[in-house]
């Protein structure tokens, strides 16, 4: 029944997309014929209310079985299309930042992840905390207890706004969107500043001297994934040209491979959540780099390891968890030379090969691991990133609180020996950085 609702959402999505695309193609063809703009085929609105109104008028002919599914199933597909078209239009007109958003594509039955979202109707957790009640689906048993959410709902501290049912790795998951009253929290060390330098050898190197190992879940599972992939290739799969349907052995082999990939993703997600939660609860200020992850993935030698580490996901989690716990996240400029700068005297090297894992300063003689040196430079940058006396903070493009400096960090103008006497940039073990700052360009 859940799969039928997900299929209904896909049908409504494809129908509405075909309708919008047909009108757009017709108008483009008429322009090639020299038809004036005022005589073109009228445009079709792709707002959610307009799409829902058009679907209600045509659903009896398009989907005669529409009474078997909840209206929320069709609304899920129409809402996804409306958001996709709006994102495409905003990106095309320059109103949306980031990478260019492409035109929505039709959803396939085999390649699309089944998902349906419920926003109205009976959405509640059963008194036994082991079942959830959803519209038209009725009472569904949960694998894990929902007692934490149930206690907040019963106490009036949380309100369930919607529930999304999604299949991932052969299992169905339900995610609740909850409006919750959060208590004001403070980090364990409000004055602590920690710099986080992410990498492949170590997932994260902290300015406190802590090394977080990289579990490399994908590398550990590659042997199993190769074996399951070979087994899948040796079965009779679907063939569109011949119209052949996949065999049952192919479907079972594909399900096994999907579960193996889902396990790798779950392990990676669990490790990142534990790390980011600990950092947000312990430190008042966290400094990370603005890495060009999409550009780093073009390196075919390191792309798999970079994707397995989850650099972007680590920063995304730190962005909202720092706010939850009363801290702040500072994002260093993408061109800030954290690895090339000496954390002792502030000298900047012109070149630093990726194979050089130890940073050696020719000015002060500092010898330090390059990742730990970069983490200390990031921690020292916190004193300059936001100056409370210079005005309010302004959010950067990713949503983190970061004030743009007046002159910025310019590597070529950094002069050696500018650190105050007696301050070498060493971070105490308690997590509090020294009060030396990086030299600013004038």
N, C-alpha and C positions, 0 to 999 in steps of 0.2 A: 504493500500500500504506500509506503514511503517512496519507493522507486517510481510509482505511478504519479505521485505528486511532483517529483523532480522532472519526470518526463513531460508533465503538463506545463511546467514552467518553461521548458525548452521549446515546446510547440508554440506557446504564445510569443516567446522571444523571436523565433524564426519567422513567424507570420508577420509580426509587426515590422521586423527588419526588411522583409521582402516588400512590404507595402511602401515603406519609406524609400527604399532603394529604387523601386520601380518609378516613383514620381520623380526622383532626382535624375535618373537616367533619361526619362522622357523629356524633362526640361533641358537637359544637356543636348539631346538630339534635336530639339526644336530650335535651339540657338544656332546649331550648325546649318539649319535651313533658312536662317535669316528672319525668324519670327521675332517681332518686337517683344520687349520684356513684359509689357502690360497685357500681351495676349498669350503668354505662356501658360502651361497647365498650372493651376493653383497649387501652391506648396502645401505640404502636410505637416502639421505641428507634431513634434515628437516629445512634447511634455508628457509627464505621466498621466495627468487627467485626460488629455486628448487621446493618448493611446488606449487608456482603459475604456473610454467611451466608444472608440472604434471597435475594440475587441468585443465589448458587450453586444454591439450591433451585429457582429459577424460570427460569434462563437457557435451559434446553432448550426451553421453550415460548415465551419472549419473544424469544430470539435463537437460532434453530436453527443459525446460522452462527458461533456463538461460538468454535468450534475454529479458525477462520481467523485470529483475532486473538490477540494476547498477553493474558494475564490482567492485565497492567499497564494496558492500555487501559481495561478496565472498572473497575479500581481507581482510575484517575484521576478518572472521573466520580463514583464513590461518595465518594471523599475530598473532592472539591470540594463535594458536597452536604452532607456531614457538617460541614465547616468553616462553610459558609454557614448551616446551621440552628443551630449552636452560637453563631455570632456574633449571629444574630437573637435567640436566647433570652437571651444575656448582655446585649445592648443593651436588650431589653425589661425585664429584671429589674434594670437599673442596675449590672450588673457589668462593663460595657464602656464606656470613656470615648469621647468624640467624638460624631459625629453619629449619629442613630438609624439602625440597620441595618434594611432592609426584609426581608420574607419572600422567600426564593429564588423565582425565576421559571423557567419552562421555557425551555430553550435551543432556538433556531431554527437550522435548517440553513444559512440564508442569512446571518443576522446574527451568528452566533457565530464567534469566531476559532478555527479548528481548532488543537487543542493536545493533546498526550499526554505523560505523564511516566513514565519508566522508573526504578524503584528497585532492582530485583533482576535477576539474569541477567547475561549477558555485555555489559558496558558498558566499552569500552576504545577506545583510539586505535591505529590500525594503525601498524606500524613506519615506513611512508612518511610519516606525519604528514599525509597528505592524505585519509584515510578514517577514519570512525568506525564501530564495530561496535555495533549495538543488538539487543536480543532480538527475534526474529521478523522484524525488518526487514533484518537482515544488514548487509552492508557498504555504507555510503553515502559518496559522495564529497563532500568539503568544498570550498567555493570559496576559503577561506583556509587557510593552514597552521596546524596546531595544535601547532607545535613547542614553544611556551612551556609549555603545559600538559603535553606529553609529557615534557619534560625534568624538570619537577618530579615527575611521577609516577615516572619511572625512577630519580630520585635518592632517592625515599622521602620527599620533603618535602610531597607532596600525595596525597590519596586521593579518588577520584571516588565520590560518594555517590549521585547521581542525574543523569539527563539528561532535559531537557524539549525536545521538538520542537514548534515553533510556526510557523504561517504568518502572515507579516506583509507586506503590500504585494506579494503575489504570489510571495514568496520564503519558503523554509523555513529556519528558524534553529534551531540546537541550542544549548542553554544547559546548562552543567554546574554542578552544585552540588558544591563541592570542599571537603574538610576539609584545611586547609593550615597549615603551621607558619610563622608570620610572624616575621621578625626584628624586634627592637626598633629603632624608628626615632626620630629626633629632627629637628625642623624645622631648616632652615638658620639661622634666627634664633629660638632658643627664647624669648628675652625680648621678642620683638616682639609688639606688640598692633596689630591692624588692625580698624577698623570698616568694615562693608560696608553701604552704603545702596543698595538696589535701586530701579530706576525704569524708566520707559518711554523717555525721551529717551536715557538711558544705562543699559545693563543693570545696571551696578554702578559706584558711586563709592566709592573707597577713601579712608580717612583719610590715607593717604600722599600723596594728591594725584593718584593715577592714575585716569583715566577709562576705563572699559571700554565700548566702543561697543555699542549694541544692533543686532545684524545684521538683525532683523526679517525672518526667513525667510518667514513667512506672507505679509507684504505684498509681498515680491518675487515670490512664486509665485502671487499672486491672479489675475493676468492669464491664466496657463496654466490655473489651476483653473477659472476662469469658462468658458474655451473648452471644456475637457473636460466640464464640467457641462452646457453647452448641447448638446454632442454626445450626451451620455447621455440627456438629456430628449427628444431627437428620435428615439430608437430605441424599439422595441416591448419594453417591460419586462414583468415578471410581473403578472398580474391575478388576485387570489384569488377575486373574485366570479365572474368568467367562467371560472376554471380554466385560464387561458392561461399557458403557460410562456414565460420570456423568450427572446428571439431570441439568436442567436450574436453578432450585432453589439452587442446590449445588454451581453452578458457581456464582450466585448472592451473596450467603452467603459468599463464599470465597472472592469475591471482596470487600464486606463490611469489612471483617476482615483484609484484606490487606490494605485498606485505613486507618483503625484505627491504625495499626502498623506504617504505613508511617507517620501519623500525629505525633505520639510519636517521631519518629526519626527526623522529621523536627523541632519539638520544641526543642529537645535536641541539635541539630546541630546549631540552631539559637542562643540559649543561650551561647554555647561555643564560637561561632564566636564573639559575642558581648563582652564577657569577655576577650578573647585573644587579640582582636583588641584594647581594651582600655588599657590593660597592655603594649602592644608593643608601643603604641603611647605616653604613659606617662613616662615610665621608661627607662633609658638607659641600665640597666643590670637586667636581670631576672634570678633567680636561682630556679631550680626545682630539684626534686629527680628522680633518675633512678629506678622507681618502676618495680617490676616483676609482671606485671598485669596478665599474663597468669598463673603464680603460685598462685596469689591471687584468681583467679576464681575457683580454686579447693576447696575453702571453701564453702561448700554447704549452709551455713547460710548467707553468705555475697555476694555470687556470683552475685545474681540478682541486688543488690544495687550497687555493683562495676561496673557491666556492664552498668547500667543505668546512672551512673555518667559520664562515658566516660573519664577516666584518660588518656589513651593513645592518644585519639583524642585531648585533651587539650594540651598535650606536642607537638604533631605533628604540631598543628597550631601555637604554640608559636615559633617553630623552624624556620619556614619560615617568619612569620610576624615580628619577631625581626630583621631579615636581611632587610626586606622591609623598615622598619622605621629607619634604622641606628643604631639599638641597638645590643645587643649580648645576647645569651642564654647560661647559664652555667648549666651543668647537674652534680649534686653531685653524688658521688660514691654510688653504690647500698648498700654498707655496712656502709655508714657514719651514726653514731648514732645521727640523728637529734633530735629524740624525747627523748632520754636518756641523752642528754647533757644539762647541765644548761647553759642558755644564759647569766647568770650573772657572774659566776666564772669559768665556763668551766669544772666543775666536771661531771663525767660520772657515771650514775647509772648502776649497773650490770644487773638489771632486771626492767622492767616496763610493768606491765600487761595492756592488751588492755582496761580493764574496768576502769583503773585509768585515768580519764579525766583531772585531775589537777596535774601538776608537782610540787613536793615539794622537794627542795634541802636541804639536811641535812648539808651542809657545810656553805652556806651563808644565808639560810633561805628563799630563793626566792620561792614564791607561785604564779604560773602562769598556765593558761590553756595550756595543753600539745601541742595543735596544734599551738597556738601562739608562744610557746617556740620553737617548731621545725621550724617555719617560720623565727624567728629571727636568729636561728643558720644557716639556709640556707643563709640568707642575709649576715651574717658575713663571710661565707665561700667564698664569691665573692672576697675578698681581697687576698685570697691564691690560688684560682683556676687558675688565670692567672696573672703572674708577667711579666709586659712588659719588665723588664730589663733582664729577664732570657732567652729570645729567643722568637721565634714565637709560635703561638698557633697551636695545632694539633687537627684535628677533631676526635671525638670519634666514636664509632660504629654506632650511630644513626644520625650522621651528625651535631651535635651541636659542637660549638667551646669550647673546654675544654682541658687545658693542664694538663698532668699527673704530679702530684707533685713528687718531688724526694723521699721523705720518706713516703708520704701518711698520712692519718688520721688513727691512731691506738687508739682504745678506751681504751685498757688496760693500755696504757702508758700515758694517760692524767692525769695530776696531778692537784688537786684542788688548787684554789687560785692563778692561773697563770695570771689572767687578771690584767691589770694595775690598779693602785689605782684610785678610783673615776669613773671608767667605769663599768657600770653594764649591758651593752648590750641593753639598752633601745633604741628603734627606734623612732626618732622624728616624729611628725605627718606629716611633709612635705614629708616623704618618703625617707629621707637620713639616712642611718644607721650610727651608731657610728663607730669610727675608731679602735675599739678593734678587735683583730683577735684571732682565735682559736689557741691553742697551737699545734705546730707540733711535731711529733715524731722524735727523733734523733737516 
